[in-house]
């Protein structure tokens, strides 16, 4: 058991003991008061605003809801937000898009949907699999957010906001166990003042592990074990009334498996076995520190915010089966290091009752170094060694003018300028290959017009441009660079909210240019084949999103969302010009036309306690598999997952029984059609990763 696991258990014990005296004197909690969107505070525009007032298609999911739904990562939370689609084929990889825009298949491609934790940008989609530790809420912003959040948010942005310390002592703890794959989790947090009104601290930790459901029939054992340890801490100092300093840090350990593919005969062959000659265990270490200074400038009627962070990720995968099958043909040994520095300065000003502004400067630097040793077993254990180093710098200036001619109308006009320069170098078997570089200067504007009809209803219309930076292929690829992609988005929406009913709807159209993906296979230097990323053409995406919450009675809450999206390639000639191949479908990889979720929670009072019955269903429609076949596309069937729980709450304690995927639905999380292996000269077979089967278990928690 790792040190973090023991620390988490110790935190839980200390928190429970320290708060027991408080519990003995606390009155039984009454039923939580119902709230509407006018009460939910979000920071979608880097200001504290109610969900109803924000003219953005945004979903806010609280940490309490995440816990009740047994959601432990951003990837798992995706189905609770319309338009957000995330799949994964390993502990260190995730495929993400919003409304079919910003599709990110390869981890070496810059994200098209930005992930931010407490305002800090995470530059790699692998973070989507990391544990959610002591989270207050997740905000999902749909549509380009480049004006305020920068490049790599052309599809949208995901904000993870952790709980902050204050003057009130708070302790939380939870533990859960589920079978049949021995999945268990513990977590705890403690927060409170060290010096009242001056200094407060919060510490949180968690441990999670599971055996998974995929068996290796060649060497034995489970192929998709997953183990995480996480700890984070926040120190919040207010030395004066006009100065707030927040310092945070985190350390996440993730141990899992990369590329869990099984050789299958087709998209309905739901095998829970694979035939690897190695378990393919990969170890990931994520850590970072950040600081934020906030102070008002009364002379300018402004608030100044300075935020800086340094984040690190190390990956070690010592032995992976690169041919995905029983023939011990190709083995990989790889490792990489990612270092990211970010700094942002913002000035939020109220120039008058009608006009306010938000201006800022931004800088980031990313450095990546990776090495790969590929052993060709069937060629006498010949080894191909490859190194890859990349450096990227981004400078940006941004600003938004907010004009409220009266209490009913608002016009917001924003503009951001990004300058990006990236360089790459590499070697193959010790021989240096020519360096590569990219530079881009991009402008991302956004115009939004908002009309508040009354205190319960608003409508908005917006037009915005988003951009994602280009990147590099492997050192032995025939072409090293590909340019960035961009999207113009036109959107109109409306929101209505009362205590009993909240509804929101949006229609959108995306003009998506120079789409990065799908990746393909090309001749490698000096020989063989290599996977390459490229600009495949232009995409048109349009659709409608609906989201709502209704309370038929004080005890009963029903919530749900629905997305219809038509995302299609309209011109794939650039793909053909580069690869000499054609695509068999105009669909985008793994993008469904339909996504939906529906949940019901009914609380039965039992004296001062409550018994809550919860049920939910989330699903996706038909999706295109990863395929290089030129004539016949492979589609994955749509699916719906049914979940449920029964929770008993007494005072600060909760005890629940729960089940996920109750109907044991079979579905594929990821799928690659056999043409890719055929082109690589490997034994051809389709490859699939089946989703988790039914889990059922118990969960206990407390909160003071």
C-alpha positions as CSV (number, residue, x, y, z in Angstrom):
1,X,0.0,0.0,0.0
2,X,1.4,3.4,-1.0
3,X,2.2,6.2,1.4
4,X,-0.8,8.1,0.0
5,X,-3.2,5.4,0.7
6,X,-2.1,5.4,4.4
7,X,-2.2,9.1,4.4
8,X,-5.8,9.2,3.1
9,X,-6.9,6.6,5.6
10,X,-5.2,8.7,8.3
11,X,-6.9,11.9,7.1
12,X,-10.3,10.1,7.2
13,X,-9.7,9.0,10.8
14,X,-8.5,12.4,12.0
15,X,-11.4,14.1,10.3
16,X,-13.9,11.7,11.8
17,X,-12.5,12.0,15.3
18,X,-12.1,15.8,15.1
19,X,-15.6,16.3,14.0
20,X,-17.4,13.8,16.2
21,X,-17.8,16.3,19.0
22,X,-19.5,18.7,16.5
23,X,-21.8,15.9,15.3
24,X,-23.0,15.2,18.9
25,X,-24.3,18.7,19.2
26,X,-25.6,19.2,15.6
27,X,-29.3,19.2,15.0
28,X,-30.6,16.8,12.3
29,X,-30.3,18.3,8.9
30,X,-33.5,19.3,7.1
31,X,-34.1,18.4,3.5
32,X,-31.9,20.4,1.2
33,X,-33.7,23.5,-0.2
34,X,-34.4,23.2,-3.9
35,X,-32.4,25.6,-6.0
36,X,-32.7,26.8,-9.6
37,X,-30.2,28.1,-12.2
38,X,-30.4,31.6,-10.7
39,X,-28.6,30.2,-7.6
40,X,-25.8,28.2,-9.3
41,X,-22.6,30.3,-9.6
42,X,-20.2,29.5,-12.4
43,X,-17.1,31.1,-13.7
44,X,-17.6,30.4,-17.4
45,X,-16.6,34.0,-18.3
46,X,-13.9,34.2,-15.7
47,X,-16.3,36.1,-13.5
48,X,-18.7,34.8,-10.8
49,X,-22.1,34.8,-12.5
50,X,-25.3,32.7,-12.1
51,X,-25.9,29.9,-14.6
52,X,-29.0,31.7,-15.8
53,X,-27.1,34.9,-16.5
54,X,-24.3,33.4,-18.6
55,X,-24.9,33.6,-22.4
56,X,-23.0,30.3,-23.0
57,X,-24.2,26.8,-23.4
58,X,-22.8,25.5,-20.1
59,X,-23.5,22.6,-17.8
60,X,-22.6,22.6,-14.2
61,X,-22.3,19.3,-12.3
62,X,-21.7,19.5,-8.5
63,X,-19.3,17.4,-6.6
64,X,-22.1,15.9,-4.6
65,X,-23.8,14.8,-7.8
66,X,-20.6,13.2,-9.1
67,X,-20.3,11.3,-5.8
68,X,-23.9,10.1,-5.9
69,X,-23.4,8.9,-9.5
70,X,-20.2,7.1,-8.7
71,X,-18.2,9.3,-11.1
72,X,-14.5,9.5,-10.5
73,X,-13.0,11.2,-13.6
74,X,-14.0,13.9,-16.2
75,X,-14.2,11.1,-18.7
76,X,-16.9,9.3,-16.7
77,X,-18.8,12.6,-16.2
78,X,-19.0,13.2,-19.9
79,X,-22.5,11.7,-20.4
80,X,-24.0,14.1,-17.9
81,X,-23.3,17.0,-20.3
82,X,-25.0,17.3,-23.7
83,X,-22.6,17.5,-26.7
84,X,-19.5,16.2,-24.8
85,X,-18.1,13.0,-26.1
86,X,-15.1,11.2,-24.4
87,X,-13.8,7.7,-25.1
88,X,-10.5,6.1,-24.0
89,X,-8.3,3.1,-24.9
90,X,-6.0,3.2,-22.0
91,X,-5.1,4.9,-18.7
92,X,-3.0,7.6,-20.4
93,X,-5.2,8.3,-23.4
94,X,-8.6,9.9,-24.0
95,X,-10.5,10.9,-27.2
96,X,-12.6,14.1,-26.7
97,X,-14.8,16.4,-28.7
98,X,-17.7,18.8,-28.2
99,X,-20.4,18.9,-30.9
100,X,-18.1,17.0,-33.2
101,X,-15.5,19.8,-33.0
102,X,-12.0,19.6,-31.6
103,X,-11.8,15.8,-32.2
104,X,-8.6,14.5,-30.5
105,X,-7.7,10.9,-31.2
106,X,-3.9,10.9,-30.7
107,X,-2.3,12.0,-27.4
108,X,0.4,13.8,-29.4
109,X,-2.2,16.1,-31.0
110,X,-3.0,19.3,-29.1
111,X,-6.4,19.1,-27.5
112,X,-9.4,20.6,-29.3
113,X,-11.3,20.8,-26.0
114,X,-9.4,22.6,-23.3
115,X,-9.2,21.1,-19.7
116,X,-8.7,23.6,-16.9
117,X,-8.3,22.8,-13.2
118,X,-8.8,25.8,-10.9
119,X,-8.1,28.0,-14.0
120,X,-4.9,26.1,-14.9
121,X,-4.7,24.7,-18.4
122,X,-3.8,21.0,-18.7
123,X,-2.2,20.5,-22.2
124,X,-2.9,16.8,-22.7
125,X,-6.1,14.7,-22.9
126,X,-4.6,12.1,-20.5
127,X,-5.7,14.3,-17.6
128,X,-9.3,13.4,-18.4
129,X,-8.7,10.0,-16.9
130,X,-7.2,11.4,-13.6
131,X,-9.0,11.1,-10.3
132,X,-11.4,13.8,-9.3
133,X,-10.3,14.8,-5.8
134,X,-12.4,17.0,-3.6
135,X,-14.2,18.7,-6.5
136,X,-16.8,21.4,-5.9
137,X,-18.2,21.3,-9.5
138,X,-17.4,20.7,-13.1
139,X,-18.4,23.2,-15.8
140,X,-18.6,22.2,-19.4
141,X,-18.6,25.1,-21.8
142,X,-19.8,24.2,-25.3
143,X,-18.7,26.1,-28.4
144,X,-15.4,28.0,-29.0
145,X,-14.0,29.6,-25.9
146,X,-10.8,31.0,-27.3
147,X,-11.5,34.6,-26.5
148,X,-11.1,34.0,-22.8
149,X,-9.4,30.5,-22.6
150,X,-7.1,30.6,-25.6
151,X,-6.2,28.2,-28.4
152,X,-7.1,24.6,-28.2
153,X,-10.7,25.4,-27.1
154,X,-12.3,25.4,-30.5
155,X,-14.8,22.7,-29.4
156,X,-15.2,24.1,-25.9
157,X,-13.7,24.0,-22.4
158,X,-14.0,21.9,-19.3
159,X,-13.5,23.7,-15.9
160,X,-12.8,21.6,-12.8
161,X,-13.2,23.7,-9.7
162,X,-11.9,22.2,-6.4
163,X,-13.3,23.1,-3.0
164,X,-11.5,26.0,-1.3
165,X,-10.7,26.4,2.4
166,X,-12.4,29.1,4.5
167,X,-13.2,30.1,8.1
168,X,-15.5,27.1,8.7
169,X,-14.1,23.8,9.7
170,X,-15.1,21.1,7.2
171,X,-14.4,17.4,7.0
172,X,-15.5,14.9,4.4
173,X,-14.8,11.2,3.9
174,X,-16.0,8.4,1.7
175,X,-15.4,4.7,1.0
176,X,-16.9,2.3,-1.5
177,X,-16.6,-1.2,-2.6
178,X,-18.0,-2.8,-5.8
179,X,-17.8,-6.2,-7.5
180,X,-17.3,-8.4,-9.2
181,X,-13.9,-6.9,-10.1
182,X,-12.8,-5.9,-6.6
183,X,-13.2,-2.1,-7.2
184,X,-12.8,0.0,-4.1
185,X,-12.1,3.6,-3.3
186,X,-11.4,5.7,-0.2
187,X,-11.1,9.5,0.0
188,X,-11.1,12.2,2.6
189,X,-10.6,15.9,3.0
190,X,-10.1,18.3,5.9
191,X,-10.3,22.1,5.7
192,X,-10.5,25.0,8.1
193,X,-8.9,28.1,9.4
194,X,-5.4,28.2,10.9
195,X,-5.7,31.9,11.7
196,X,-9.3,33.1,11.4
197,X,-9.9,35.5,8.6
198,X,-6.1,35.3,7.7
199,X,-5.1,31.8,6.8
200,X,-7.0,28.6,5.9
201,X,-5.9,25.2,4.6
202,X,-7.5,22.3,2.8
203,X,-5.9,18.9,2.3
204,X,-7.5,16.0,0.3
205,X,-6.5,12.6,-0.7
206,X,-7.9,9.5,-2.4
207,X,-7.1,5.9,-3.4
208,X,-8.8,3.9,-6.1
209,X,-8.2,0.5,-7.5
210,X,-10.0,-2.2,-9.6
211,X,-9.1,-5.4,-11.3
212,X,-11.2,-4.7,-14.4
213,X,-13.0,-7.2,-16.7
214,X,-10.5,-8.1,-19.4
215,X,-8.5,-11.4,-19.0
216,X,-5.2,-12.1,-20.7
217,X,-5.4,-15.7,-22.1
218,X,-1.7,-15.9,-23.1
219,X,0.2,-15.0,-19.9
220,X,-2.7,-14.9,-17.5
221,X,-3.9,-12.1,-15.2
222,X,-6.2,-9.1,-15.7
223,X,-5.4,-6.8,-18.6
224,X,-7.1,-3.6,-17.4
225,X,-6.2,-3.2,-13.8
226,X,-6.4,0.4,-12.7
227,X,-4.9,2.0,-9.6
228,X,-4.7,5.6,-8.6
229,X,-3.5,7.6,-5.6
230,X,-4.1,11.3,-5.4
231,X,-3.3,14.1,-2.9
232,X,-3.9,17.9,-3.2
233,X,-3.6,20.8,-0.9
234,X,-4.6,24.4,-0.9
235,X,-3.5,27.3,1.3
236,X,-5.5,30.5,1.2
237,X,-4.1,33.6,2.8
238,X,-5.8,37.0,3.3
239,X,-3.2,39.1,5.0
240,X,-5.3,42.2,4.3
241,X,-8.9,42.8,3.3
242,X,-7.6,43.8,-0.2
243,X,-5.3,40.9,-0.8
244,X,-5.9,37.2,-1.3
245,X,-3.1,34.7,-2.0
246,X,-4.0,31.1,-2.9
247,X,-1.3,28.4,-3.3
248,X,-2.1,24.9,-4.4
249,X,-0.4,21.7,-5.3
250,X,-1.2,18.1,-6.3
251,X,0.4,14.7,-6.9
252,X,-1.4,12.0,-8.8
253,X,-0.1,8.4,-9.3
254,X,-1.9,6.4,-12.0
255,X,-1.0,2.8,-12.9
256,X,-2.9,1.2,-15.7
257,X,-2.7,-0.4,-19.1
258,X,-2.3,1.2,-22.5
259,X,-4.0,-0.1,-25.6
260,X,-6.3,-2.8,-24.1
261,X,-7.4,-4.1,-27.5
262,X,-8.7,-7.6,-28.1
263,X,-8.6,-9.3,-31.5
264,X,-12.3,-9.6,-32.5
265,X,-14.1,-10.8,-35.5
266,X,-16.4,-7.8,-35.9
267,X,-18.2,-5.0,-34.0
268,X,-20.6,-7.4,-32.3
269,X,-17.9,-9.7,-31.0
270,X,-17.8,-8.5,-27.4
271,X,-14.7,-10.4,-26.2
272,X,-13.5,-9.8,-22.6
273,X,-10.2,-11.5,-23.4
274,X,-7.0,-10.4,-25.2
275,X,-3.9,-12.2,-26.4
276,X,-1.0,-10.1,-25.4
277,X,2.5,-11.3,-24.7
278,X,2.9,-8.5,-22.1
279,X,0.5,-6.9,-19.7
280,X,1.5,-3.5,-21.0
281,X,1.5,-1.8,-17.6
282,X,2.1,1.9,-17.8
283,X,2.9,4.2,-14.8
284,X,2.0,7.9,-14.9
285,X,3.0,10.6,-12.4
286,X,1.3,13.9,-12.5
287,X,2.2,16.8,-10.2
288,X,2.2,20.5,-10.0
289,X,2.1,23.7,-8.0
290,X,0.2,26.9,-8.7
291,X,-0.4,30.3,-7.1
292,X,-3.0,33.0,-7.5
293,X,-2.9,36.6,-6.3
294,X,-6.1,38.6,-6.3
295,X,-6.4,42.3,-5.3
296,X,-8.8,45.2,-6.0
297,X,-7.5,48.4,-7.5
298,X,-10.0,50.9,-6.3
299,X,-8.7,53.8,-8.3
300,X,-9.6,51.9,-11.5
301,X,-12.7,50.2,-10.1
302,X,-10.9,46.9,-11.0
303,X,-9.9,43.6,-9.7
304,X,-6.4,42.3,-10.6
305,X,-5.7,38.6,-10.8
306,X,-2.3,37.0,-11.4
307,X,-2.0,33.2,-11.7
308,X,1.0,31.0,-12.4
309,X,1.5,27.2,-12.5
310,X,4.1,24.6,-13.1
311,X,2.9,21.1,-14.1
312,X,4.8,17.9,-14.7
313,X,3.9,14.5,-16.1
314,X,6.2,11.4,-16.4
315,X,5.2,8.2,-18.2
316,X,7.0,4.9,-18.1
317,X,5.7,1.9,-20.1
318,X,8.5,-0.7,-19.9
319,X,7.0,-3.6,-21.9
320,X,4.0,-3.4,-24.3
321,X,2.8,-5.8,-27.0
322,X,2.9,-3.6,-30.2
323,X,1.4,-6.3,-32.5
324,X,-1.8,-6.7,-30.4
325,X,-1.8,-10.5,-30.7
326,X,-0.5,-13.9,-29.7
327,X,2.4,-13.8,-32.1
328,X,5.4,-12.4,-30.2
329,X,6.4,-10.1,-33.1
330,X,6.9,-6.6,-31.8
331,X,7.5,-5.2,-28.3
332,X,7.8,-1.6,-27.1
333,X,9.6,0.1,-24.3
334,X,8.7,3.8,-24.0
335,X,8.8,6.8,-21.7
336,X,8.0,10.5,-21.9
337,X,8.2,13.7,-19.9
338,X,6.0,16.7,-20.2
339,X,6.7,20.0,-18.5
340,X,4.3,23.0,-18.7
341,X,4.6,26.5,-17.4
342,X,1.7,28.9,-17.5
343,X,1.1,32.5,-16.4
344,X,-1.9,34.7,-16.8
345,X,-2.6,38.3,-15.8
346,X,-6.3,39.6,-15.8
347,X,-7.8,43.0,-15.1
348,X,-11.6,43.0,-14.5
349,X,-12.9,46.5,-14.5
350,X,-16.3,48.3,-14.0
351,X,-16.0,51.5,-16.0
352,X,-19.6,52.4,-15.3
353,X,-23.0,50.9,-14.5
354,X,-23.3,50.0,-18.2
355,X,-19.7,49.2,-19.3
356,X,-17.2,46.7,-17.9
357,X,-14.1,45.1,-19.4
358,X,-11.9,42.1,-18.9
359,X,-8.3,42.3,-20.3
360,X,-5.4,40.0,-19.9
361,X,-2.1,38.6,-21.0
362,X,-1.1,34.9,-21.1
363,X,2.1,32.9,-21.6
364,X,2.8,29.1,-21.7
365,X,5.7,26.9,-22.4
366,X,5.5,23.2,-23.0
367,X,8.5,20.9,-23.3
368,X,8.2,17.2,-24.2
369,X,10.9,14.5,-24.4
370,X,10.0,11.0,-25.4
371,X,12.0,7.8,-26.2
372,X,10.9,4.6,-27.7
373,X,12.8,1.3,-28.1
374,X,10.9,-1.1,-30.5
375,X,12.1,-4.6,-30.6
376,X,11.2,-6.6,-33.8
377,X,11.2,-10.1,-32.3
378,X,10.5,-11.8,-35.6
379,X,13.5,-10.1,-37.2
380,X,16.1,-11.5,-34.8
381,X,15.3,-9.0,-32.0
382,X,16.3,-6.1,-34.1
383,X,15.8,-2.9,-32.1
384,X,14.7,0.5,-33.5
385,X,15.5,3.3,-31.1
386,X,13.8,6.7,-31.4
387,X,13.9,9.9,-29.5
388,X,11.6,12.9,-29.9
389,X,11.9,16.4,-28.3
390,X,9.4,19.2,-28.6
391,X,9.2,22.7,-27.3
392,X,6.2,25.1,-27.6
393,X,5.8,28.7,-26.6
394,X,2.5,30.6,-26.7
395,X,2.0,34.4,-26.1
396,X,-1.5,35.9,-26.0
397,X,-3.3,39.1,-25.3
398,X,-7.1,39.1,-24.9
399,X,-10.0,41.4,-24.0
400,X,-13.7,41.5,-23.8
401,X,-16.0,44.6,-23.6
402,X,-19.4,44.1,-21.8
403,X,-22.0,46.7,-22.6
404,X,-25.4,46.7,-20.7
405,X,-27.5,49.6,-22.2
406,X,-30.3,48.6,-19.7
407,X,-31.1,45.8,-17.4
408,X,-32.6,43.7,-20.2
409,X,-29.8,43.7,-22.8
410,X,-26.1,42.9,-22.9
411,X,-23.6,43.0,-25.7
412,X,-20.2,41.3,-25.2
413,X,-17.4,41.7,-27.8
414,X,-14.2,39.8,-27.3
415,X,-10.9,39.4,-29.1
416,X,-7.8,37.3,-28.5
417,X,-4.5,37.3,-30.3
418,X,-2.3,34.1,-30.0
419,X,1.3,33.8,-31.2
420,X,2.6,30.2,-31.1
421,X,6.0,28.8,-32.0
422,X,6.9,25.2,-31.7
423,X,10.1,23.2,-32.5
424,X,10.8,19.5,-32.7
425,X,14.0,17.4,-33.0
426,X,14.6,13.7,-33.0
427,X,16.8,10.7,-33.8
428,X,16.3,7.2,-35.2
429,X,18.9,4.7,-34.2
430,X,21.2,7.5,-33.1
431,X,21.1,9.4,-36.4
432,X,19.7,12.9,-36.0
433,X,16.8,13.9,-38.3
434,X,16.2,17.4,-39.6
435,X,14.6,19.7,-37.1
436,X,11.0,20.9,-37.7
437,X,9.2,24.1,-36.6
438,X,5.8,25.7,-36.7
439,X,4.7,29.2,-36.2
440,X,1.2,30.7,-36.2
441,X,-0.5,34.0,-35.4
442,X,-4.2,33.6,-34.8
443,X,-7.1,35.9,-33.9
444,X,-10.1,34.5,-32.1
445,X,-13.1,36.9,-31.9
446,X,-16.5,36.4,-30.2
447,X,-19.7,38.5,-30.3
448,X,-22.6,37.7,-28.0
449,X,-26.0,39.5,-27.7
450,X,-28.1,38.7,-24.6
451,X,-31.8,39.5,-23.8
452,X,-33.2,39.0,-20.4
453,X,-37.0,38.7,-20.7
454,X,-37.6,38.7,-17.0
455,X,-35.8,37.3,-13.9
456,X,-36.5,33.7,-15.0
457,X,-35.8,33.7,-18.7
458,X,-33.1,34.9,-21.1
459,X,-32.0,34.3,-24.7
460,X,-28.7,34.9,-26.5
461,X,-27.1,34.7,-29.9
462,X,-23.3,34.4,-30.5
463,X,-20.7,34.0,-33.2
464,X,-17.2,32.9,-32.4
465,X,-14.0,31.5,-33.9
466,X,-11.8,28.9,-32.2
467,X,-8.4,27.6,-33.2
468,X,-6.2,24.6,-32.3
469,X,-2.4,24.6,-32.8
470,X,-0.7,22.3,-35.2
471,X,1.8,19.7,-34.4
472,X,4.5,17.2,-35.3
473,X,4.6,13.6,-36.4
474,X,7.2,11.0,-35.3
475,X,10.8,11.7,-36.3
476,X,10.7,8.8,-38.9
477,X,7.5,10.1,-40.6
478,X,7.7,11.1,-44.2
479,X,6.3,14.5,-43.3
480,X,6.9,16.0,-39.9
481,X,4.3,18.8,-39.5
482,X,0.6,19.5,-39.9
483,X,-1.1,22.8,-39.4
484,X,-3.8,23.7,-36.9
485,X,-7.5,23.5,-37.5
486,X,-10.2,26.1,-36.7
487,X,-14.0,26.6,-36.5
488,X,-16.5,29.4,-36.8
489,X,-19.5,28.7,-34.6
490,X,-22.9,30.3,-34.9
491,X,-25.2,29.7,-31.9
492,X,-28.5,30.7,-30.4
493,X,-29.9,29.6,-27.1
494,X,-32.4,30.3,-24.4
495,X,-32.6,29.5,-20.7
496,X,-35.6,29.4,-18.2
497,X,-35.3,28.7,-14.5
498,X,-37.5,28.7,-11.5
499,X,-37.3,26.7,-8.2
500,X,-39.4,23.9,-9.8
501,X,-38.3,24.0,-13.4
502,X,-35.0,24.7,-15.3
503,X,-34.8,24.4,-19.1
504,X,-32.1,25.4,-21.6
505,X,-31.9,24.9,-25.4
506,X,-29.3,25.8,-28.0
507,X,-29.0,25.4,-31.8
508,X,-25.6,25.6,-33.4
509,X,-23.7,25.5,-36.7
510,X,-19.9,24.8,-36.9
511,X,-17.9,25.6,-40.0
512,X,-14.8,23.4,-39.2
513,X,-11.7,23.9,-41.4
514,X,-8.5,21.8,-41.8
515,X,-9.8,19.1,-39.4
516,X,-6.9,17.2,-37.7
517,X,-7.8,13.5,-38.1
518,X,-8.3,10.6,-38.6
519,X,-4.7,9.5,-38.3
520,X,-3.3,7.3,-41.0
521,X,-0.4,5.0,-41.8
522,X,2.5,6.1,-44.0
523,X,6.0,4.8,-45.1
524,X,8.6,5.3,-42.3
525,X,12.1,6.5,-42.7
526,X,14.3,4.6,-43.5
527,X,11.9,1.7,-43.8
528,X,8.7,0.3,-42.4
529,X,5.5,2.1,-41.6
530,X,4.5,4.8,-39.1
531,X,1.3,6.4,-37.8
532,X,0.8,10.0,-38.9
533,X,-1.6,12.8,-38.0
534,X,-2.7,15.1,-40.8
535,X,-5.2,17.7,-41.9
536,X,-7.9,15.6,-43.5
537,X,-10.3,18.3,-44.8
538,X,-13.3,20.4,-43.8
539,X,-16.3,19.5,-41.6
540,X,-19.8,20.8,-41.2
541,X,-21.4,20.3,-37.8
542,X,-24.9,21.4,-36.7
543,X,-27.5,20.3,-34.2
544,X,-29.6,21.1,-31.2
545,X,-29.1,20.6,-27.4
546,X,-31.7,20.3,-24.8
547,X,-31.1,20.2,-21.0
548,X,-33.7,20.4,-18.2
549,X,-34.5,19.7,-14.6
550,X,-38.0,19.5,-13.1
551,X,-39.3,19.0,-9.6
552,X,-42.8,17.5,-9.7
553,X,-42.8,17.5,-5.9
554,X,-40.5,18.8,-3.2
555,X,-39.0,15.3,-2.9
556,X,-38.8,14.3,-6.6
557,X,-36.2,15.6,-9.1
558,X,-36.0,14.6,-12.7
559,X,-33.1,15.8,-14.9
560,X,-31.9,15.0,-18.4
561,X,-30.3,16.2,-21.6
562,X,-30.4,15.4,-25.3
563,X,-28.1,16.2,-28.1
564,X,-28.7,15.7,-31.8
565,X,-25.6,16.4,-33.9
566,X,-24.9,16.1,-37.6
567,X,-21.1,16.2,-38.0
568,X,-19.8,15.2,-41.5
569,X,-16.7,15.7,-43.6
570,X,-17.6,17.9,-46.6
571,X,-14.2,17.7,-48.3
572,X,-11.7,15.0,-47.6
573,X,-9.5,15.7,-50.7
574,X,-6.5,16.9,-48.5
575,X,-6.5,13.4,-46.8
576,X,-6.4,11.7,-50.2
577,X,-3.7,14.1,-51.5
578,X,-1.4,13.2,-48.6
579,X,-2.1,9.5,-48.1
580,X,-3.1,8.4,-51.6
581,X,-6.1,6.8,-50.0
582,X,-9.8,7.6,-49.6
583,X,-12.1,7.5,-46.6
584,X,-15.0,5.1,-46.6
585,X,-17.4,7.4,-44.7
586,X,-17.9,11.1,-44.1
587,X,-18.6,10.4,-40.5
588,X,-16.1,11.5,-37.8
589,X,-14.4,8.8,-35.8
590,X,-16.3,7.8,-32.6
591,X,-18.8,10.7,-33.0
592,X,-22.5,9.8,-32.4
593,X,-25.4,11.7,-33.9
594,X,-27.4,11.2,-30.7
595,X,-26.4,11.4,-27.0
596,X,-28.8,11.5,-24.1
597,X,-29.1,11.2,-20.3
598,X,-32.1,11.0,-17.9
599,X,-32.0,10.8,-14.1
600,X,-34.6,10.6,-11.4
601,X,-34.1,11.1,-7.6
602,X,-36.9,10.6,-5.1
603,X,-36.3,11.4,-1.4
604,X,-38.6,9.8,1.1
605,X,-38.6,11.5,4.6
606,X,-38.1,9.1,7.5
607,X,-38.4,11.3,10.5
608,X,-35.4,13.6,10.4
609,X,-33.7,11.2,8.0
610,X,-34.2,10.6,4.3
611,X,-34.2,7.6,1.9
612,X,-33.4,8.5,-1.7
613,X,-34.1,6.3,-4.7
614,X,-32.0,7.2,-7.7
615,X,-32.1,5.8,-11.3
616,X,-30.5,7.0,-14.5
617,X,-29.8,6.1,-18.1
618,X,-27.2,7.5,-20.4
619,X,-26.5,6.6,-24.0
620,X,-24.9,7.2,-27.3
621,X,-26.1,6.4,-30.8
622,X,-24.2,4.6,-33.6
623,X,-20.6,5.6,-34.0
624,X,-17.9,5.2,-36.7
625,X,-15.0,3.0,-35.6
626,X,-11.4,3.9,-36.3
627,X,-10.9,2.7,-39.8
628,X,-8.6,3.1,-42.8
629,X,-10.7,0.9,-45.0
630,X,-11.3,2.7,-48.3
631,X,-14.7,1.1,-49.2
632,X,-16.6,-0.3,-46.3
633,X,-17.0,1.6,-43.0
634,X,-17.3,-0.1,-39.7
635,X,-20.0,1.2,-37.3
636,X,-20.4,0.5,-33.6
637,X,-23.9,0.0,-32.2
638,X,-25.5,2.5,-30.0
639,X,-26.0,1.7,-26.4
640,X,-27.7,2.8,-23.2
641,X,-26.4,2.2,-19.6
642,X,-28.8,2.0,-16.7
643,X,-27.5,2.9,-13.2
644,X,-29.3,3.1,-9.9
645,X,-28.8,3.6,-6.1
646,X,-30.6,3.7,-2.8
647,X,-29.1,6.1,-0.3
648,X,-30.0,6.5,3.4
649,X,-29.0,9.8,5.0
650,X,-29.0,10.5,8.7
651,X,-27.4,13.7,9.9
652,X,-23.9,14.0,8.3
653,X,-23.7,10.3,7.3
654,X,-24.8,8.6,4.1
655,X,-24.9,4.9,3.3
656,X,-25.8,3.7,-0.2
657,X,-26.1,0.6,-2.3
658,X,-25.5,1.2,-6.0
659,X,-25.3,-0.5,-9.4
660,X,-23.7,0.7,-12.7
661,X,-24.6,-0.8,-16.0
662,X,-27.4,-2.8,-14.3
663,X,-28.5,-4.5,-17.5
664,X,-25.0,-5.6,-18.2
665,X,-25.0,-3.9,-21.6
666,X,-22.2,-4.9,-24.0
667,X,-20.6,-2.0,-25.9
668,X,-17.3,-1.0,-27.3
669,X,-15.3,1.9,-25.7
670,X,-12.9,1.9,-28.6
671,X,-12.5,0.0,-31.9
672,X,-10.0,-0.2,-34.8
673,X,-10.9,-1.9,-38.0
674,X,-8.3,-4.4,-39.3
675,X,-7.0,-2.4,-42.3
676,X,-4.6,-0.5,-40.0
677,X,-2.8,-3.8,-39.0
678,X,-2.9,-5.0,-42.5
679,X,-1.1,-1.9,-43.7
680,X,1.5,-2.3,-40.9
681,X,2.3,-5.8,-42.1
682,X,0.9,-7.4,-39.0
683,X,-1.6,-10.3,-38.7
684,X,-4.9,-8.6,-39.6
685,X,-7.8,-8.5,-37.2
686,X,-10.2,-6.0,-35.9
687,X,-9.3,-4.6,-32.5
688,X,-11.8,-3.7,-29.8
689,X,-12.0,-2.6,-26.2
690,X,-15.2,-3.5,-24.5
691,X,-16.8,-1.2,-21.9
692,X,-17.1,-2.1,-18.2
693,X,-19.7,-4.7,-17.4
694,X,-22.2,-4.5,-14.5
695,X,-20.8,-3.4,-11.1
696,X,-22.7,-3.3,-7.8
697,X,-21.6,-2.2,-4.4
698,X,-21.9,-0.1,-1.3
699,X,-20.8,3.4,-0.5
700,X,-20.5,5.2,2.8
701,X,-19.7,8.9,3.4
702,X,-19.8,11.7,5.9
703,X,-19.7,15.5,5.6
704,X,-19.4,18.0,8.4
